[in-house]
Amino acid sequence: MSFTGLVGYDPVKVSLNVYSEVSKLSNGVELRKYYRFRGGRWYGGIATADVIGCNLACKFCWSWRFRNNFKAGKLYTPEQVYVKLVSIAKNSNYRYVRLSGAEPTISKEHLLKLLKMFEGSNYIFILETNGILLGYDVCYARELSRYGNLIIRVSFKGTSPEEFNMLTGADPQFFELQVKALENLILSGFKAGSEVYPAAMIGFSSDKSIVDFVRMLKNIDPRLVNVDWEYVIMYKHVEELLEKHGLKPLRYVRPDEIPKEMI
């Protein structure tokens, strides 16, 4: 699937199309496509499984080469993913595990089954999501609230509907689903600031838009103002992508310059 020319696309509808490309039912079990499994320094050390398939086409995406490359990767059961993540975490003495690379909420039953496997373990599962589907469906947020060792990081693509549109090409109205995701998760029982918290790409944001964004978060819950600010990481392939779209970030870091507080 190509997002070329889809200015103003609907990421909820895109999710349905992507789902059919990256998921498969086999004997009642939902499989999901992944392109790699790895350990890494983020969060002080975390085991990561990188999924294929996203409902947004961010113009600063570090994984754009694999994001919707449906011919790449391999289908895995939740149990196979669990085994791989635990093996990586045990070998490196990591406390955290996560799915990354694209949007993990697209294959809902696969994700829920995986979370259930980690329930009661010594590992903390960090769900990094753009929140679109959690804002669209409050029932999804409620289902996630069943798992006690889950932390949800809602990653905003910009700090306003206009920035969201500029950075993703999606209709600006869908920025509100990212906001709604926070509201739905808190309504479902997640503690603001600890069990659910916002991150935001501010590589292209003005100071004023950042201030307005924080005010908006404070109105939802004052505990949300401790935002995980995201800068553009200027990997070579990211620079190529930005150049293609004619974008120049105001805030960025080189891979070897990433501050410890960003990890």
C-alpha angles and dihedrals in degrees: 000000000000126000091200110136093003094124106164095018122167110245092197091060090042088056091062092051093046091048091061089055100046105032135063135178115229120176090337094309122115113227123199132201118247129178102197148356121216149155121239147174098247114117088016091296129346141174110234135195113195114215128203119229132059136183094215131060102211112193092217096047114145092202098045093124091064102022096099101004093129094181091061129078132020138268116255134185118234088251092055091050091048092053093049094048094047091048091053092044094049094047092052098032092241122169097197136064131183149164116240143153096078137359113319096188094068093083096051103176091044090053095046092049091050092049090051090055091055093046111116093013126120090250128097114219114215112201109203109195141155086228097226095128093039090053091047096049119036089187089065090055090050092052090053090053089071091077117081099192094056128112118186122208112193108204113207117208097221129333101269141031090259093053090044090056093045094050100040106023088230123131107280092232089073090068084079090064089061088054091045090053090065091047093048093048093049090046088052092056107270113140112242115240096014111041094025126022139160130249121188137195105231098167089112101029129114119229090249094053090051091052091048090049092053090049090053091051091048090055089057094046128332090226090068095068092088092088125185098231115212124209126192109266105217102220110164093252090050091053089052091051093048092049090051090056095040094242127146117189122226091207125033144139133212115239092251091049099056108136118235090241089063092056 
